[in-house]
Amino acid sequence: MNEIITDRVAAKVRKQFGPHAERACFLIEETAARVFSQDRIKIGGAEAERLLAAVLIASAADIKRLPTVLRLTELDWRDLLVETRLACDNSKMLAKSYFDEL
């Protein structure tokens, strides 16, 4: 799809948000671009994917909840990782398995 929203992430967004997937991708990409740049998170890397997994988990496939989750991401994405249990040592593996279960 693009550098921030990889094909794997886009597939998960389509599955979760259905008819709202395009809007969800736009909102996620817009926020992620700012957060990744500000905190020097490598686009396409495991850390970026872990953060995107946290956004999708926290949004619970609810397009109305997504903006709130994205605001939390911008305030302090580490809190989002804690909330979604992706702040632990094996979190990169958990994030990978989250996207693998399509």
N, C-alpha and C positions, 0 to 999 in steps of 0.2 A: 504494500500500500504506500508507505513512505518511510522515512528514517525513524520517526518516533513511534508511529503505529505500525508495527510489523504485521506481516500476514497472519502470524499466529495470534497476536493480540486482536487484530481486526476480526478474525473468525470468532473469538470469544465474545467480542462486543456484539457482533451480529446475532450470536446465539442468545445472549442475555437481553439485548435491547430490541430485537426484532425490527419493527417499523421505525424505531427511533435510533437505529444504529448510526446512521449518517450524522445526526445531530450529536450523539454521544461521542463519536470519534472526533468531531470538530472540537467539542468542549475539552475533551481529554488532551488532545494534541496541543491546543492553545495553552492550557495550564502546564502541561508537561514541558513544553518548550521553555517557558519561563523558569520553572523549578530546576530543570536539568542544567540550564545555563548558569543560573545563580549559584547552585551548589556543586557545579562541575561534575555532574553525573554523566557518564559516558552513554550517549544515545546508542541503543541497540545492545548494551551490555546487560549482564545479569542483574546489576543493581537497578537499572531502569526498568527491566521487566518485573522485578520484585515490587517496585513501587506501583507500576501499572496494575499488577495483580491485586495489590492492596486496594487501589481505587475501585476496581471492579467488584471485589468482595464486599467492601464497605457500602457500595451503592446498592447492593442487593437487587440488581437488575431493574431499578426504579429510576426512570429518567428525571423524576421530580426531586429525588434525593441526590442525584449526581452533582448538581452545583454546590450543595452543602459539603459534600465529600471533597470536592475540588478546592473549596475555600480552606478546609482543614489542611489539605495537601500543601497549599501555598503558605499557610501560617507556620506549620511545622510537620513536614511529612513523616518525621520519626514517630510522632504520636499516632499517625495513621498506621504505621507498621506495627506498633504495639497493639493498637485496637484490633487489628486483623490477625494478630499472632504471627506476623512475618518479621518480627524483630529478633528472633532467636538464631542460634548458630546454624541450624539446618534450613533457614528460611529460603535461601536461594534454591535449594532442592524442592521445597514446598511450592514455591512460585512456579518452578518449571513444571511440576506435576499438575498444578492448577491449569496451565495452558495445554498440557498434554491430554487432559480428559475431555476432549471435544467429542 
